[in-house]
């Protein structure tokens, strides 16, 4: 969670520093440009210190947190051989993956 906050904060500060005098244009929503639509693109753009990529990386980390928690509990329940909770965890993980895919 802290890594996500740090990424978004760094990207926000970087954006404000680079666009301090820019005027705000309120227009219809435009989706993110092409490189920010994949994990590899986000990583490449973040390496170039693109502010939007850093903010996007923070959001991706925030989205992945529930998946990491479910995977951690799955490992825990597998080690305890509690197959009912392993099944439930797999169901929850499937729902999370489905939600990201759709």
VMD Tcl script that builds the backbone (N, CA, C; Angstrom):
set m [mol new atoms 306]
animate dup $m
set s [atomselect $m all]
$s set {name element resname resid chain x y z} {
  {N N UNK 1 A 0.818 -1.185 0.000}
  {CA C UNK 1 A 0.000 0.000 0.000}
  {C C UNK 1 A 0.869 1.260 0.000}
  {N N UNK 2 A 1.925 1.222 0.806}
  {CA C UNK 2 A 2.820 2.382 0.865}
  {C C UNK 2 A 3.543 2.605 -0.462}
  {N N UNK 3 A 3.897 1.514 -1.151}
  {CA C UNK 3 A 4.543 1.650 -2.458}
  {C C UNK 3 A 3.596 2.309 -3.452}
  {N N UNK 4 A 2.326 1.941 -3.392}
  {CA C UNK 4 A 1.328 2.539 -4.268}
  {C C UNK 4 A 1.195 4.034 -4.000}
  {N N UNK 5 A 1.106 4.395 -2.730}
  {CA C UNK 5 A 0.996 5.805 -2.355}
  {C C UNK 5 A 2.233 6.574 -2.806}
  {N N UNK 6 A 3.403 5.966 -2.620}
  {CA C UNK 6 A 4.653 6.630 -3.004}
  {C C UNK 6 A 4.707 6.858 -4.514}
  {N N UNK 7 A 4.286 5.876 -5.303}
  {CA C UNK 7 A 4.288 6.026 -6.765}
  {C C UNK 7 A 3.357 7.140 -7.216}
  {N N UNK 8 A 2.140 7.139 -6.690}
  {CA C UNK 8 A 1.167 8.165 -7.086}
  {C C UNK 8 A 1.637 9.544 -6.632}
  {N N UNK 9 A 2.162 9.631 -5.425}
  {CA C UNK 9 A 2.653 10.910 -4.916}
  {C C UNK 9 A 3.834 11.416 -5.743}
  {N N UNK 10 A 4.782 10.542 -6.055}
  {CA C UNK 10 A 5.931 10.933 -6.876}
  {C C UNK 10 A 5.467 11.408 -8.251}
  {N N UNK 11 A 4.560 10.651 -8.861}
  {CA C UNK 11 A 4.044 11.041 -10.172}
  {C C UNK 11 A 3.285 12.359 -10.121}
  {N N UNK 12 A 2.506 12.563 -9.055}
  {CA C UNK 12 A 1.759 13.811 -8.924}
  {C C UNK 12 A 2.673 15.015 -8.762}
  {N N UNK 13 A 3.689 14.872 -7.929}
  {CA C UNK 13 A 4.642 15.974 -7.739}
  {C C UNK 13 A 5.402 16.235 -9.040}
  {N N UNK 14 A 5.841 15.179 -9.708}
  {CA C UNK 14 A 6.543 15.323 -10.984}
  {C C UNK 14 A 5.664 16.031 -12.007}
  {N N UNK 15 A 4.387 15.659 -12.045}
  {CA C UNK 15 A 3.456 16.296 -12.976}
  {C C UNK 15 A 3.284 17.782 -12.654}
  {N N UNK 16 A 3.119 18.089 -11.381}
  {CA C UNK 16 A 2.931 19.488 -10.998}
  {C C UNK 16 A 4.170 20.332 -11.275}
  {N N UNK 17 A 5.348 19.750 -11.061}
  {CA C UNK 17 A 6.587 20.486 -11.340}
  {C C UNK 17 A 6.712 20.767 -12.835}
  {N N UNK 18 A 6.383 19.785 -13.658}
  {CA C UNK 18 A 6.550 19.937 -15.114}
  {C C UNK 18 A 5.438 20.759 -15.755}
  {N N UNK 19 A 4.276 20.823 -15.138}
  {CA C UNK 19 A 3.136 21.526 -15.736}
  {C C UNK 19 A 2.622 22.629 -14.806}
  {N N UNK 20 A 3.521 23.289 -14.107}
  {CA C UNK 20 A 3.116 24.286 -13.110}
  {C C UNK 20 A 2.328 25.429 -13.724}
  {N N UNK 21 A 2.706 25.912 -14.895}
  {CA C UNK 21 A 2.038 27.061 -15.501}
  {C C UNK 21 A 0.975 26.691 -16.521}
  {N N UNK 22 A 0.693 25.409 -16.675}
  {CA C UNK 22 A -0.266 24.984 -17.707}
  {C C UNK 22 A -1.686 25.346 -17.299}
  {N N UNK 23 A -2.487 25.674 -18.301}
  {CA C UNK 23 A -3.895 25.966 -18.064}
  {C C UNK 23 A -4.677 24.668 -18.062}
  {N N UNK 24 A -5.701 24.631 -17.265}
  {CA C UNK 24 A -6.548 23.441 -17.177}
  {C C UNK 24 A -7.601 23.509 -18.268}
  {N N UNK 25 A -7.694 22.426 -19.049}
  {CA C UNK 25 A -8.703 22.329 -20.094}
  {C C UNK 25 A -9.675 21.233 -19.707}
  {N N UNK 26 A -10.911 21.603 -19.508}
  {CA C UNK 26 A -11.935 20.625 -19.171}
  {C C UNK 26 A -12.560 20.170 -20.485}
  {N N UNK 27 A -12.340 18.918 -20.797}
  {CA C UNK 27 A -12.823 18.362 -22.064}
  {C C UNK 27 A -13.360 16.963 -21.804}
  {N N UNK 28 A -13.966 16.367 -22.800}
  {CA C UNK 28 A -14.418 14.972 -22.619}
  {C C UNK 28 A -13.248 14.064 -22.252}
  {N N UNK 29 A -13.565 12.998 -21.530}
  {CA C UNK 29 A -12.535 12.058 -21.076}
  {C C UNK 29 A -11.809 11.435 -22.252}
  {N N UNK 30 A -10.501 11.437 -22.180}
  {CA C UNK 30 A -9.655 10.790 -23.184}
  {C C UNK 30 A -8.938 9.639 -22.490}
  {N N UNK 31 A -9.001 8.411 -23.043}
  {CA C UNK 31 A -8.283 7.301 -22.408}
  {C C UNK 31 A -6.776 7.535 -22.430}
  {N N UNK 32 A -6.085 6.805 -21.580}
  {CA C UNK 32 A -4.627 6.929 -21.493}
  {C C UNK 32 A -3.987 6.614 -22.839}
  {N N UNK 33 A -2.869 7.301 -23.134}
  {CA C UNK 33 A -2.209 7.018 -24.400}
  {C C UNK 33 A -1.647 5.597 -24.392}
  {N N UNK 34 A -1.384 5.076 -25.564}
  {CA C UNK 34 A -1.110 3.653 -25.782}
  {C C UNK 34 A -0.078 3.027 -24.838}
  {N N UNK 35 A 1.078 3.644 -24.584}
  {CA C UNK 35 A 2.057 2.963 -23.713}
  {C C UNK 35 A 1.541 2.685 -22.300}
  {N N UNK 36 A 0.570 3.444 -21.836}
  {CA C UNK 36 A 0.099 3.272 -20.463}
  {C C UNK 36 A -1.030 2.251 -20.355}
  {N N UNK 37 A -1.245 1.486 -21.398}
  {CA C UNK 37 A -2.309 0.476 -21.379}
  {C C UNK 37 A -1.784 -0.927 -21.114}
  {N N UNK 38 A -0.484 -1.077 -20.906}
  {CA C UNK 38 A 0.096 -2.386 -20.603}
  {C C UNK 38 A 1.132 -2.215 -19.495}
  {N N UNK 39 A 1.397 -3.307 -18.786}
  {CA C UNK 39 A 2.375 -3.238 -17.695}
  {C C UNK 39 A 3.770 -2.905 -18.205}
  {N N UNK 40 A 4.141 -3.496 -19.345}
  {CA C UNK 40 A 5.455 -3.208 -19.925}
  {C C UNK 40 A 5.586 -1.752 -20.336}
  {N N UNK 41 A 4.519 -1.218 -20.924}
  {CA C UNK 41 A 4.530 0.185 -21.335}
  {C C UNK 41 A 4.622 1.121 -20.148}
  {N N UNK 42 A 3.916 0.777 -19.076}
  {CA C UNK 42 A 3.979 1.596 -17.871}
  {C C UNK 42 A 5.401 1.591 -17.307}
  {N N UNK 43 A 6.036 0.419 -17.291}
  {CA C UNK 43 A 7.405 0.314 -16.774}
  {C C UNK 43 A 8.379 1.123 -17.637}
  {N N UNK 44 A 8.251 1.014 -18.968}
  {CA C UNK 44 A 9.147 1.771 -19.858}
  {C C UNK 44 A 8.983 3.272 -19.670}
  {N N UNK 45 A 7.734 3.721 -19.617}
  {CA C UNK 45 A 7.488 5.156 -19.464}
  {C C UNK 45 A 7.901 5.653 -18.073}
  {N N UNK 46 A 7.720 4.831 -17.054}
  {CA C UNK 46 A 8.148 5.227 -15.705}
  {C C UNK 46 A 9.664 5.356 -15.640}
  {N N UNK 47 A 10.375 4.500 -16.381}
  {CA C UNK 47 A 11.840 4.598 -16.423}
  {C C UNK 47 A 12.280 5.916 -17.059}
  {N N UNK 48 A 11.436 6.463 -17.921}
  {CA C UNK 48 A 11.729 7.764 -18.544}
  {C C UNK 48 A 11.218 8.928 -17.694}
  {N N UNK 49 A 10.783 8.624 -16.480}
  {CA C UNK 49 A 10.251 9.610 -15.538}
  {C C UNK 49 A 9.007 10.321 -16.077}
  {N N UNK 50 A 8.143 9.569 -16.739}
  {CA C UNK 50 A 6.861 10.105 -17.177}
  {C C UNK 50 A 5.920 10.134 -15.974}
  {N N UNK 51 A 5.399 11.316 -15.664}
  {CA C UNK 51 A 4.568 11.491 -14.465}
  {C C UNK 51 A 3.318 10.619 -14.518}
  {N N UNK 52 A 2.654 10.571 -15.669}
  {CA C UNK 52 A 1.431 9.775 -15.797}
  {C C UNK 52 A 1.718 8.289 -15.589}
  {N N UNK 53 A 2.877 7.835 -16.046}
  {CA C UNK 53 A 3.239 6.426 -15.879}
  {C C UNK 53 A 3.452 6.094 -14.399}
  {N N UNK 54 A 4.049 7.014 -13.656}
  {CA C UNK 54 A 4.245 6.775 -12.223}
  {C C UNK 54 A 2.913 6.713 -11.492}
  {N N UNK 55 A 2.005 7.597 -11.861}
  {CA C UNK 55 A 0.683 7.570 -11.227}
  {C C UNK 55 A -0.068 6.290 -11.608}
  {N N UNK 56 A 0.053 5.897 -12.874}
  {CA C UNK 56 A -0.590 4.665 -13.332}
  {C C UNK 56 A -0.001 3.447 -12.615}
  {N N UNK 57 A 1.308 3.443 -12.404}
  {CA C UNK 57 A 1.949 2.338 -11.687}
  {C C UNK 57 A 1.419 2.240 -10.256}
  {N N UNK 58 A 1.194 3.368 -9.630}
  {CA C UNK 58 A 0.635 3.364 -8.285}
  {C C UNK 58 A -0.766 2.782 -8.252}
  {N N UNK 59 A -1.558 3.107 -9.258}
  {CA C UNK 59 A -2.918 2.552 -9.335}
  {C C UNK 59 A -2.861 1.051 -9.583}
  {N N UNK 60 A -1.961 0.607 -10.445}
  {CA C UNK 60 A -1.815 -0.833 -10.712}
  {C C UNK 60 A -1.416 -1.564 -9.437}
  {N N UNK 61 A -0.469 -1.010 -8.687}
  {CA C UNK 61 A -0.075 -1.628 -7.422}
  {C C UNK 61 A -1.255 -1.703 -6.454}
  {N N UNK 62 A -2.052 -0.669 -6.423}
  {CA C UNK 62 A -3.219 -0.660 -5.549}
  {C C UNK 62 A -4.223 -1.735 -5.954}
  {N N UNK 63 A -4.394 -1.931 -7.250}
  {CA C UNK 63 A -5.309 -2.957 -7.747}
  {C C UNK 63 A -4.777 -4.356 -7.453}
  {N N UNK 64 A -3.468 -4.535 -7.516}
  {CA C UNK 64 A -2.880 -5.853 -7.298}
  {C C UNK 64 A -2.825 -6.267 -5.827}
  {N N UNK 65 A -3.024 -5.338 -4.916}
  {CA C UNK 65 A -2.953 -5.654 -3.483}
  {C C UNK 65 A -3.958 -6.729 -3.053}
  {N N UNK 66 A -5.234 -6.646 -3.440}
  {CA C UNK 66 A -6.148 -7.720 -3.032}
  {C C UNK 66 A -5.737 -9.083 -3.581}
  {N N UNK 67 A -5.182 -9.090 -4.794}
  {CA C UNK 67 A -4.731 -10.363 -5.369}
  {C C UNK 67 A -3.570 -10.930 -4.564}
  {N N UNK 68 A -2.669 -10.079 -4.126}
  {CA C UNK 68 A -1.542 -10.546 -3.321}
  {C C UNK 68 A -2.024 -11.106 -1.987}
  {N N UNK 69 A -3.020 -10.461 -1.393}
  {CA C UNK 69 A -3.559 -10.965 -0.118}
  {C C UNK 69 A -4.220 -12.323 -0.298}
  {N N UNK 70 A -4.980 -12.475 -1.381}
  {CA C UNK 70 A -5.652 -13.758 -1.630}
  {C C UNK 70 A -4.614 -14.845 -1.903}
  {N N UNK 71 A -3.592 -14.539 -2.679}
  {CA C UNK 71 A -2.535 -15.528 -2.949}
  {C C UNK 71 A -1.814 -15.929 -1.660}
  {N N UNK 72 A -1.572 -14.966 -0.791}
  {CA C UNK 72 A -0.920 -15.268 0.479}
  {C C UNK 72 A -1.776 -16.204 1.323}
  {N N UNK 73 A -3.072 -15.922 1.401}
  {CA C UNK 73 A -3.941 -16.799 2.183}
  {C C UNK 73 A -4.080 -18.166 1.534}
  {N N UNK 74 A -4.041 -18.212 0.191}
  {CA C UNK 74 A -4.081 -19.508 -0.489}
  {C C UNK 74 A -2.892 -20.368 -0.088}
  {N N UNK 75 A -1.713 -19.792 -0.075}
  {CA C UNK 75 A -0.515 -20.534 0.327}
  {C C UNK 75 A -0.654 -21.006 1.772}
  {N N UNK 76 A -1.146 -20.127 2.630}
  {CA C UNK 76 A -1.341 -20.483 4.034}
  {C C UNK 76 A -2.299 -21.668 4.166}
  {N N UNK 77 A -3.432 -21.615 3.484}
  {CA C UNK 77 A -4.413 -22.692 3.593}
  {C C UNK 77 A -3.926 -23.979 2.923}
  {N N UNK 78 A -3.124 -23.864 1.873}
  {CA C UNK 78 A -2.555 -25.066 1.247}
  {C C UNK 78 A -1.591 -25.753 2.206}
  {N N UNK 79 A -0.792 -24.977 2.914}
  {CA C UNK 79 A 0.147 -25.561 3.877}
  {C C UNK 79 A -0.578 -26.234 5.029}
  {N N UNK 80 A -1.738 -25.694 5.384}
  {CA C UNK 80 A -2.533 -26.293 6.457}
  {C C UNK 80 A -3.443 -27.415 5.940}
  {N N UNK 81 A -3.447 -27.608 4.626}
  {CA C UNK 81 A -4.272 -28.618 3.958}
  {C C UNK 81 A -5.763 -28.423 4.259}
  {N N UNK 82 A -6.177 -27.175 4.280}
  {CA C UNK 82 A -7.581 -26.826 4.484}
  {C C UNK 82 A -8.196 -26.577 3.099}
  {N N UNK 83 A -8.641 -27.648 2.481}
  {CA C UNK 83 A -9.037 -27.618 1.079}
  {C C UNK 83 A -10.322 -26.836 0.831}
  {N N UNK 84 A -11.176 -26.727 1.825}
  {CA C UNK 84 A -12.391 -25.923 1.657}
  {C C UNK 84 A -12.016 -24.455 1.450}
  {N N UNK 85 A -11.117 -23.958 2.288}
  {CA C UNK 85 A -10.709 -22.563 2.157}
  {C C UNK 85 A -9.802 -22.345 0.946}
  {N N UNK 86 A -9.074 -23.365 0.532}
  {CA C UNK 86 A -8.302 -23.263 -0.709}
  {C C UNK 86 A -9.273 -23.077 -1.877}
  {N N UNK 87 A -10.335 -23.864 -1.892}
  {CA C UNK 87 A -11.342 -23.732 -2.947}
  {C C UNK 87 A -12.004 -22.371 -2.941}
  {N N UNK 88 A -12.354 -21.888 -1.751}
  {CA C UNK 88 A -12.959 -20.560 -1.653}
  {C C UNK 88 A -11.980 -19.469 -2.093}
  {N N UNK 89 A -10.733 -19.625 -1.715}
  {CA C UNK 89 A -9.715 -18.659 -2.130}
  {C C UNK 89 A -9.525 -18.646 -3.639}
  {N N UNK 90 A -9.550 -19.825 -4.249}
  {CA C UNK 90 A -9.441 -19.896 -5.705}
  {C C UNK 90 A -10.643 -19.235 -6.380}
  {N N UNK 91 A -11.804 -19.389 -5.767}
  {CA C UNK 91 A -13.008 -18.733 -6.297}
  {C C UNK 91 A -12.864 -17.209 -6.235}
  {N N UNK 92 A -12.386 -16.714 -5.110}
  {CA C UNK 92 A -12.191 -15.271 -4.959}
  {C C UNK 92 A -11.129 -14.776 -5.934}
  {N N UNK 93 A -10.040 -15.516 -6.064}
  {CA C UNK 93 A -8.977 -15.139 -7.006}
  {C C UNK 93 A -9.506 -15.118 -8.425}
  {N N UNK 94 A -10.315 -16.102 -8.770}
  {CA C UNK 94 A -10.926 -16.121 -10.103}
  {C C UNK 94 A -11.822 -14.910 -10.333}
  {N N UNK 95 A -12.589 -14.535 -9.318}
  {CA C UNK 95 A -13.455 -13.363 -9.441}
  {C C UNK 95 A -12.637 -12.080 -9.625}
  {N N UNK 96 A -11.517 -11.973 -8.901}
  {CA C UNK 96 A -10.654 -10.802 -9.051}
  {C C UNK 96 A -10.041 -10.736 -10.450}
  {N N UNK 97 A -9.565 -11.872 -10.938}
  {CA C UNK 97 A -8.970 -11.913 -12.280}
  {C C UNK 97 A -10.027 -11.598 -13.332}
  {N N UNK 98 A -11.219 -12.151 -13.165}
  {CA C UNK 98 A -12.310 -11.875 -14.097}
  {C C UNK 98 A -12.645 -10.390 -14.093}
  {N N UNK 99 A -12.684 -9.806 -12.912}
  {CA C UNK 99 A -12.977 -8.373 -12.809}
  {C C UNK 99 A -11.929 -7.504 -13.499}
  {N N UNK 100 A -10.678 -7.910 -13.448}
  {CA C UNK 100 A -9.625 -7.151 -14.131}
  {C C UNK 100 A -9.690 -7.352 -15.641}
  {N N UNK 101 A -10.083 -8.536 -16.064}
  {CA C UNK 101 A -10.107 -8.830 -17.495}
  {C C UNK 101 A -11.271 -8.146 -18.207}
  {N N UNK 102 A -12.346 -7.952 -17.484}
  {CA C UNK 102 A -13.555 -7.375 -18.113}
  {C C UNK 102 A -13.553 -5.909 -18.066}
}
mol reanalyze $m
mol bondsrecalc $m
mol representation Tube
mol addrep $m
